[in-house]
Amino acid sequence: MRIMGLDYGSVTVGVAISDPLLLTAQGIEVIHRKQENKLRRTLARIDELIKEYQVTKIVVGYPKHMNNSIGERATKSEEFADILHNRTKLEVILWDERLTTIAASHVLSEGGLNYKQKALVIDKIAAVFILQGYLDKLYNTTNKNINE
């Protein structure tokens, strides 16, 4: 059992996959498309990755505003999550991703990557942050229940 994390953007989708023990997230790839509303190839690639990694759940980044309100990008993420659920029949969870792209950018800058290098992988790293946040919450909730 593995969980997939997705950072859904206007023309890219960053992809991360958990390890089988659901402890860590690893960046897999960035899926590119030419236009935001062109999802056929994107969804086909996600289907392939679900099969390859035996994914049982999907976590999609949910980019709320800092004041917790829902904007256009969050609405598009909701729509994308619905499409994924209807297509795959897997549980799809929207996960608050505020500041994950900024955190990913800082990590890449600390690694010495320039702007062009960061642009190639930032969505994949953001997907790792999204999925790792969910995995940490899952782990902490599970261990809290065991220790009580």
BELQUI-V156261 format. One record per residue. N is the residue number from 1. PHI is phi in whole degrees, 0 to 359 (999 if undefined). Layout:
[[N/PHI] [N/PHI]]
This chain:
[[1/999] [2/224] [3/243] [4/258] [5/248] [6/232] [7/255] [8/274] [9/242] [10/293] [11/226] [12/222] [13/227] [14/281] [15/236] [16/229] [17/229] [18/281] [19/284] [20/298] [21/274] [22/61] [23/254] [24/229] [25/251] [26/237] [27/289] [28/253] [29/192] [30/241] [31/267] [32/252] [33/221] [34/280] [35/224] [36/302] [37/275] [38/263] [39/249] [40/305] [41/290] [42/299] [43/294] [44/297] [45/293] [46/298] [47/303] [48/299] [49/293] [50/300] [51/292] [52/300] [53/259] [54/53] [55/287] [56/244] [57/203] [58/236] [59/245] [60/251] [61/299] [62/239] [63/278] [64/288] [65/288] [66/299] [67/272] [68/77] [69/278] [70/256] [71/251] [72/299] [73/295] [74/295] [75/298] [76/295] [77/294] [78/299] [79/296] [80/296] [81/299] [82/297] [83/299] [84/299] [85/298] [86/296] [87/281] [88/262] [89/66] [90/270] [91/292] [92/239] [93/249] [94/272] [95/239] [96/306] [97/246] [98/308] [99/74] [100/293] [101/293] [102/294] [103/297] [104/297] [105/297] [106/296] [107/299] [108/292] [109/295] [110/296] [111/279] [112/88] [113/281] [114/274] [115/303] [116/294] [117/294] [118/296] [119/300] [120/287] [121/234] [122/299] [123/292] [124/293] [125/292] [126/298] [127/297] [128/297] [129/299] [130/299] [131/293] [132/296] [133/300] [134/293] [135/297] [136/298] [137/296] [138/300] [139/297] [140/295] [141/293] [142/296] [143/291] [144/297] [145/292] [146/289] [147/279] [148/273]]
